[in-house]
């Protein structure tokens, strides 16, 4: 019965995509809506959500008649929060995803603990007093002091003071992180309403999997030339926290949808260059999927003409930025030329070299690799508000046309 339902769903989707989506943007809306639904559980590692997402991407590539579709399996460690029973500041319960976020690298913990507040004025006291068994609360709401923030995050990452945990109070959106390890302390981000709390009560369970199986998904379209234009996007996100979903519409369902759309269009063309469509796992854990592929490529990296990595691409009314653009001016000039010829009216900005997304492992191997992100209306970053409704897709069609034209320019 389950197999029948899966088959029925497959052919229903095929008919739906084949007959309804004449417009690129409508296809993107459908894909993003699917990937941000409860079924895909924030595309994290709880409930095997990453595996469900990989199957979805693989099926769509096949439905779009991309000639060669396959998986590349890899193993890596992963940690996440499995259960939240209690988070309370003094007598006030906190709401995960609303006014508190627990990092997935936190250890299991149960009990009530004293809180010591730390500001830029007394941060040096942390190294001369005993804070074992206590939580340190960092107040970041009243300062933009770079030195303080640098010192704070260094302490949070390494815990040289051997405290029980850290609370980072923020006046702006809270932000979740994924993790490949469980640290022997707890880290929370919390709203400033808890700034003066004296105690914190926690009952949280975490889990560590030392060897988790995941996969990159690859589609390959042979062209006239064996030189390859590569499009990449990561499909993983923040997963869930308790009962709170982190949908990841902009980060990075938008990139996944864009590349699937590009694949759908190019699979029916006789293209000048061969095209690879690569969807990476493990980006949020530290570029694990892209690093694995770069070290274990399924085609020769020397054949890559250009690599375009797409991440947080779901807006565009304020333009796009090309990271590594100052390094590869030929790519930027090509994009600007197409933008002008096609009258796409995309504001194209450039940045220098950065290792902040999946282009980085390829750049380190000598590949001409750039990372493109869009600027404009979108939800919070690594936050439950990153939903489809908060994302504009203002320049979606234009960005797709820009990238499609690169392949046959």
C-alpha positions, -999 to +999 in steps of 0.1 A: +000+000+000+028+024+009+046+017-024+014+022-043+008+056-026+044+067-034+039+057-070+006+075-072+022+106-057+051+104-081+028+103-112+004+129-098+033+153-093+046+145-127+013+154-143+010+185-121+044+199-130+040+189-167+007+206-172+004+235-147+038+251-145+043+271-177+057+299-155+091+295-138+080+313-107+050+291-102+073+261-102+095+276-076+066+285-054+054+248-055+088+234-047+095+258-019+061+252-005+068+215-005+103+217+010+091+240+038+062+218+048+060+198+081+068+165+062+104+177+055+109+188+092+131+217+084+154+195+063+176+187+093+187+153+106+158+146+130+132+122+115+156+115+086+143+147+070+175+151+049+169+117+033+133+126+025+145+158+009+171+140-012+144+116-025+122+145-034+150+162-053+160+130-071+125+123-082+120+158-096+152+156-116+140+124-131+105+138-138+122+168-155+140+142-177+175+152-166+195+124-183+218+113-155+206+114-119+225+097-091+234+100-054+268+104-037+266+089-002+287+101+028+289+098+065+294+124+091+287+131+128+256+151+138+241+163+170+207+178+177+181+185+204+156+157+207+133+168+235+125+200+254+104+196+285+113+228+304+129+262+297+121+287+324+137+320+335+129+325+371+091+318+371+085+327+334+084+298+309+102+305+276+089+296+242+113+278+218+115+295+185+097+326+198+119+341+226+145+314+231+166+291+209+189+263+220+219+255+199+219+219+186+254+214+200+241+217+236+243+188+260+214+172+278+206+190+311+181+190+339+179+213+369+178+249+381+210+271+379+221+305+389+227+332+362+256+356+363+253+386+339+282+397+318+286+430+299+316+446+282+325+463+315+330+431+335+339+404+309+374+402+323+360+390+356+350+357+340+386+345+342+392+353+379+361+339+395+345+304+399+314+300+376+312+262+377+275+251+380+263+285+368+250+300+335+267+331+321+243+357+305+259+379+279+240+412+272+245+420+235+215+443+233+231+475+244+264+474+225+277+470+190+312+466+205+331+444+181+358+435+207+332+424+232+313+403+207+346+386+196+356+378+231+321+366+239+318+342+211+353+329+218+343+321+253+310+305+242+328+282+217+355+270+241+341+275+276+375+281+293+357+291+325+340+256+328+305+270+334+273+251+330+262+271+300+257+304+282+227+327+275+232+352+247+206+379+251+197+396+218+173+424+208+173+412+172+162+379+157+175+348+174+195+324+152+198+286+153+229+266+144+235+230+133+263+210+148+284+179+142+292+175+179+277+178+214+296+201+237+296+194+275+276+226+281+245+244+269+242+275+247+209+295+243+200+327+225+172+345+244+151+376+241+160+406+262+128+401+283+149+376+302+179+400+307+175+404+344+167+367+353+185+353+383+178+316+376+172+293+347+154+259+349+160+234+321+150+199+311+165+192+277+176+160+259+202+160+231+215+132+208+248+126+190+251+103+160+288+097+153+282+082+118+251+095+101+244+085+065+234+113+041+239+120+004+245+146-022+222+145-052+236+150-087+220+156-121+242+157-152+232+169-187+258+162-214+264+191-238+281+196-271+313+204-252+326+183-223+334+216-205+310+218-176+289+246-161+280+236-125+251+249-105+251+240-068+228+246-038+226+230-003+193+214+007+198+210+044+186+234+070+180+238+108+155+210+113+132+213+143+135+224+179+110+207+201+078+212+182+091+243+163+098+240+126+126+259+109+112+259+073+143+275+056+124+290+026+151+314+016+179+293+031+180+273+010+148+260-005+150+290-028+184+278-042+172+242-046+141+254-065+161+276-088+185+249-098+157+224-103+140+249-126+173+254-145+176+216-149+140+213-161+147+239-188+182+227-199+172+190-201+152+197-232+179+218-249+210+210-270+234+229-248+268+244-257+283+232-224+276+201-203+257+210-171+260+196-136+233+202-110+245+194-075+225+195-043+246+193-012+239+179+022+257+191+053+263+227+044+250+239+077+274+215+095+304+231+079+303+226+041+305+188+046+287+177+014+305+201-009+339+193+007+333+156+002+324+161-035+354+183-041+376+156-027+358+127-043+344+142-076+322+122-099+336+141-129+369+158-135+371+192-117+395+204-144+366+203-168+345+229-149+343+261-168+323+280-141+306+270-109+276+290-096+266+283-060+231+296-051+222+303-015+195+326-001+184+335-036+147+341-029+144+379-032+164+402-056+146+436-056+178+450-041+200+431-065+224+401-063+259+398-049+286+377-065+310+364-038+345+358-053+334+382-080+365+404-075+386+373-081+368+362-112+361+393-131+354+374-163+324+358-147+311+391-134+316+408-168+297+379-185+268+382-161+267+420-165+268+416-203+238+391-203+220+413-178+222+443-202+216+423-234+185+407-220+173+439-202+169+419-169+175+450-148+193+431-120+216+452-099+248+431-098+273+437-069+306+420-063+324+409-031+359+395-025+369+359-017+350+342+011+345+307+023+310+312+036+292+287+013+295+256-009+316+273-036+346+274-012+359+238-014+359+241-052+376+274-052+403+259-030+408+232-057+414+259-084+378+259-098+363+292-110+336+292-084+313+320-072+285+322-047+254+343-057+229+355-031+200+378-035+191+409-015+156+421-006+125+409+013+129+376+032+122+361+066+147+357+095+180+339+090+181+304+107+148+314+123+112+300+122+101+331+103+120+320+072+088+310+054+076+314+019+052+341+028+080+363+040+100+360+007+095+381-023+110+361-052+110+396-068+137+388-094+133+350-096+125+348-134+153+373-142+179+354-122+169+321-138+171+336-173+205+351-164+220+318-154+203+298-182+219+322-207+254+316-193+252+280-204+247+288-241+262+323-244 
